[in-house]
Amino acid sequence: MILKSIVGGIILFLLISSFNTVTSSYETTSNNSIQEMIDNANNGDTIYISSGIYYEYVIVDKPLTIVGYGADTTFVDGMSEDEHIFNIISDDVSISGFTIMN
């Protein structure tokens, strides 16, 4: 009877621990675009964007945290005032640490 309880407890622990999600964080390099990092990230990941000027439009289609190095050093330039620079089409998205231009 005790052995069944122990085995049942171990199985329950393994089942519960298998449901935990693992999140990762990534940092851009001079070769990465913000969109490339988003496309390669998993739901719930954190992406750290290095200082610089990024000339692009970004589609965020999954729950992510996107953190720029700082609004005084990390810029996203859409090159036009006619488009949304960050097009967010997912819930649970956090974006901070950027200056958005044009």
NORGI-V175652 format. One record per residue. N is the residue number from 1. BURIAL is + if it has 9 or more other C-alpha atoms within 8 Angstrom, else -. D_FIRST is the distance of its C-alpha to the first C-alpha in Angstrom with 1 decimal. Layout:
# NORGI-V175652
N|BURIAL|D_FIRST, N|BURIAL|D_FIRST
This chain:
# NORGI-V175652
1|-|0.0, 2|-|3.8, 3|-|5.4, 4|-|5.2, 5|-|6.5, 6|-|8.9, 7|-|10.1, 8|-|10.6, 9|-|12.4, 10|-|14.5, 11|-|15.5, 12|-|16.5, 13|-|18.5, 14|-|20.2, 15|-|21.2, 16|-|22.6, 17|-|24.4, 18|-|26.0, 19|-|27.8, 20|-|29.7, 21|-|33.3, 22|-|35.3, 23|+|38.9, 24|-|41.7, 25|-|45.2, 26|+|48.4, 27|-|51.9, 28|+|55.1, 29|-|57.5, 30|-|61.2, 31|-|60.3, 32|-|57.9, 33|+|58.7, 34|+|56.6, 35|+|56.1, 36|-|54.9, 37|+|52.3, 38|+|51.1, 39|-|51.0, 40|-|48.8, 41|+|46.5, 42|+|43.1, 43|-|42.2, 44|+|41.7, 45|+|43.5, 46|+|46.2, 47|+|49.5, 48|+|52.0, 49|+|55.6, 50|+|58.0, 51|+|61.4, 52|-|64.1, 53|-|65.6, 54|+|63.7, 55|-|66.0, 56|+|63.7, 57|+|62.2, 58|+|58.4, 59|+|56.0, 60|+|52.6, 61|-|50.4, 62|+|46.9, 63|+|45.3, 64|+|46.6, 65|+|47.9, 66|+|51.3, 67|+|52.9, 68|+|56.5, 69|+|57.6, 70|+|59.8, 71|+|62.3, 72|-|65.2, 73|+|64.3, 74|+|62.3, 75|+|64.2, 76|+|63.6, 77|+|66.9, 78|+|67.0, 79|-|70.6, 80|-|71.5, 81|-|71.2, 82|-|70.5, 83|-|66.9, 84|-|63.6, 85|+|62.6, 86|-|58.9, 87|+|57.9, 88|-|54.4, 89|-|52.7, 90|+|49.1, 91|-|47.2, 92|-|45.8, 93|+|48.7, 94|-|50.1, 95|-|53.4, 96|-|55.2, 97|+|57.6, 98|+|60.3, 99|+|63.9, 100|+|64.5, 101|-|68.0, 102|-|70.1
